[in-house]
Amino acid sequence: MKATYNDSHQNTWWCSGNAGWGGTAVTITCNVSYDYSYTFNSNDDPYFTSLSNIKSQLDGIHLYTWVQNNASYNFTKTNYNNDTAKIKVLGYYLLGIEWNGVPIGATMSDEWNCSLRLY
């Protein structure tokens, strides 16, 4: 029986968001963090067994905020089964405030996609 290992990861990339609202790709990073578990197949290749706790946020200089609505993932095959996790985060940029979970101000929906491959 193979052991299961737990780890976490954060994907970070320069993102423009809605640069018209303030900020540019040079000053803003999109960040998606998550926890995952993996084990090894009979060829000693690592593969994902679970992924959880997907959270996203903006860092850098910007006038608006990012609000995450939903997140999902699936495991795919690059070289062998379940060696790649593809993560999708749905949300919106908010130029304004959120009051009791209701955005007040201008919003623009977006989808962030990232992935992690085990070697």
KEKENU-676716 format. One record per residue (C-alpha): residue in three letters; chain; x, y, z. Coordinates in Angstrom, 2 decimals, always signed. Example, Ala and Ser with C-alpha at 12.3 -4.5 7.8 and 13.67 -1.06 7.14 Angstrom:
resn  chain  u  v  w
ALA  A  +12.30  -4.50  +7.80 .
SER  A  +13.67  -1.06  +7.14 .
***
This chain:
resn  chain  u  v  w
MET  A  +0.00  +0.00  +0.00 .
LYS  A  +1.36  +3.40  -1.00 .
ALA  A  +1.39  +6.34  +1.39 .
THR  A  -0.67  +9.46  +0.71 .
TYR  A  +1.03  +12.84  +0.93 .
ASN  A  -0.53  +16.26  +1.60 .
ASP  A  +0.73  +19.59  +0.33 .
SER  A  -0.47  +23.04  -0.67 .
HIS  A  +0.30  +25.29  -3.60 .
GLN  A  -0.36  +28.82  -4.83 .
ASN  A  -0.49  +29.78  -8.50 .
THR  A  +0.43  +33.43  -9.03 .
TRP  A  +0.50  +35.39  -12.27 .
TRP  A  +0.45  +38.99  -13.43 .
CYS  A  -3.13  +39.89  -14.28 .
SER  A  -4.77  +43.00  -15.57 .
GLY  A  -8.17  +42.40  -14.00 .
ASN  A  -10.03  +45.44  -15.20 .
ALA  A  -7.12  +47.83  -15.66 .
GLY  A  -9.53  +50.62  -16.61 .
TRP  A  -10.58  +50.79  -12.97 .
GLY  A  -7.03  +51.46  -11.78 .
GLY  A  -3.90  +49.40  -11.68 .
THR  A  -2.07  +47.58  -14.42 .
ALA  A  -0.76  +44.10  -15.03 .
VAL  A  +2.62  +45.24  -13.70 .
THR  A  +1.18  +45.95  -10.26 .
ILE  A  -1.54  +43.30  -9.87 .
THR  A  -1.17  +39.57  -9.31 .
CYS  A  -3.93  +36.97  -9.34 .
ASN  A  -3.43  +34.26  -6.73 .
VAL  A  -5.16  +30.91  -6.38 .
SER  A  -4.18  +28.72  -3.41 .
TYR  A  -5.33  +25.20  -2.57 .
ASP  A  -4.51  +22.04  -0.65 .
TYR  A  -4.05  +18.68  -2.33 .
SER  A  -3.19  +15.06  -1.66 .
TYR  A  -1.30  +12.66  -3.87 .
THR  A  +0.11  +9.18  -3.94 .
PHE  A  +2.12  +7.06  -6.38 .
ASN  A  +1.01  +4.51  -8.96 .
SER  A  +2.69  +1.14  -9.62 .
ASN  A  +5.31  +2.89  -11.80 .
ASP  A  +6.11  +5.32  -8.95 .
ASP  A  +4.51  +8.22  -10.82 .
PRO  A  +2.71  +10.69  -8.53 .
TYR  A  -1.00  +11.34  -9.08 .
PHE  A  -3.63  +13.49  -7.39 .
THR  A  -6.13  +11.90  -5.02 .
SER  A  -7.90  +15.05  -3.77 .
LEU  A  -7.91  +18.84  -3.94 .
SER  A  -9.67  +21.24  -1.54 .
ASN  A  -9.78  +24.68  +0.04 .
ILE  A  -9.53  +26.68  -3.22 .
LYS  A  -9.17  +30.39  -2.44 .
SER  A  -8.39  +33.30  -4.73 .
GLN  A  -7.32  +36.90  -4.20 .
LEU  A  -5.75  +39.92  -5.87 .
ASP  A  -2.48  +41.39  -4.63 .
GLY  A  -0.81  +44.62  -5.65 .
ILE  A  -2.00  +48.15  -6.37 .
HIS  A  -5.64  +48.36  -7.49 .
LEU  A  -8.83  +50.29  -6.73 .
TYR  A  -11.22  +47.34  -6.92 .
THR  A  -11.54  +44.03  -5.11 .
TRP  A  -11.94  +40.46  -6.29 .
VAL  A  -14.90  +38.43  -5.01 .
GLN  A  -14.80  +34.67  -5.52 .
ASN  A  -18.20  +33.07  -6.24 .
ASN  A  -17.29  +29.50  -7.02 .
ALA  A  -14.35  +27.20  -7.63 .
SER  A  -14.02  +23.79  -9.24 .
TYR  A  -11.32  +21.42  -10.38 .
ASN  A  -10.73  +18.24  -12.30 .
PHE  A  -7.82  +15.87  -12.69 .
THR  A  -6.56  +15.14  -16.18 .
LYS  A  -3.88  +13.14  -17.91 .
THR  A  -0.78  +14.81  -19.30 .
ASN  A  +1.56  +11.81  -19.20 .
TYR  A  -0.40  +9.46  -16.93 .
ASN  A  -3.81  +9.46  -15.21 .
ASN  A  -4.52  +12.26  -12.73 .
ASP  A  -1.07  +13.85  -12.97 .
THR  A  -2.53  +17.31  -13.68 .
ALA  A  -5.04  +19.33  -11.67 .
LYS  A  -6.97  +22.03  -13.55 .
ILE  A  -8.59  +24.66  -11.34 .
LYS  A  -11.30  +27.14  -12.37 .
VAL  A  -12.35  +30.07  -10.19 .
LEU  A  -15.42  +32.18  -10.96 .
GLY  A  -15.94  +35.61  -9.48 .
TYR  A  -16.12  +39.30  -10.18 .
TYR  A  -14.19  +42.51  -9.77 .
LEU  A  -16.01  +45.02  -7.59 .
LEU  A  -15.53  +48.76  -7.76 .
GLY  A  -17.49  +49.65  -4.66 .
ILE  A  -18.39  +47.74  -1.51 .
GLU  A  -20.16  +44.58  -0.52 .
TRP  A  -22.94  +44.91  +2.06 .
ASN  A  -24.36  +41.71  +3.59 .
GLY  A  -23.12  +39.74  +0.60 .
VAL  A  -24.65  +42.15  -1.95 .
PRO  A  -22.28  +44.13  -4.19 .
ILE  A  -22.93  +47.88  -4.31 .
GLY  A  -21.12  +49.50  -7.22 .
ALA  A  -19.82  +48.35  -10.59 .
THR  A  -19.01  +44.69  -11.13 .
MET  A  -17.35  +42.73  -13.92 .
SER  A  -17.38  +38.93  -13.98 .
ASP  A  -14.26  +36.95  -14.73 .
GLU  A  -12.95  +33.40  -14.76 .
TRP  A  -9.47  +32.44  -13.60 .
ASN  A  -7.88  +29.19  -14.75 .
CYS  A  -4.68  +27.62  -13.49 .
SER  A  -3.16  +24.17  -13.15 .
LEU  A  -0.59  +22.12  -11.33 .
ARG  A  +1.18  +19.06  -12.70 .
LEU  A  +2.90  +16.43  -10.59 .
TYR  A  +6.24  +15.07  -11.79 .
***
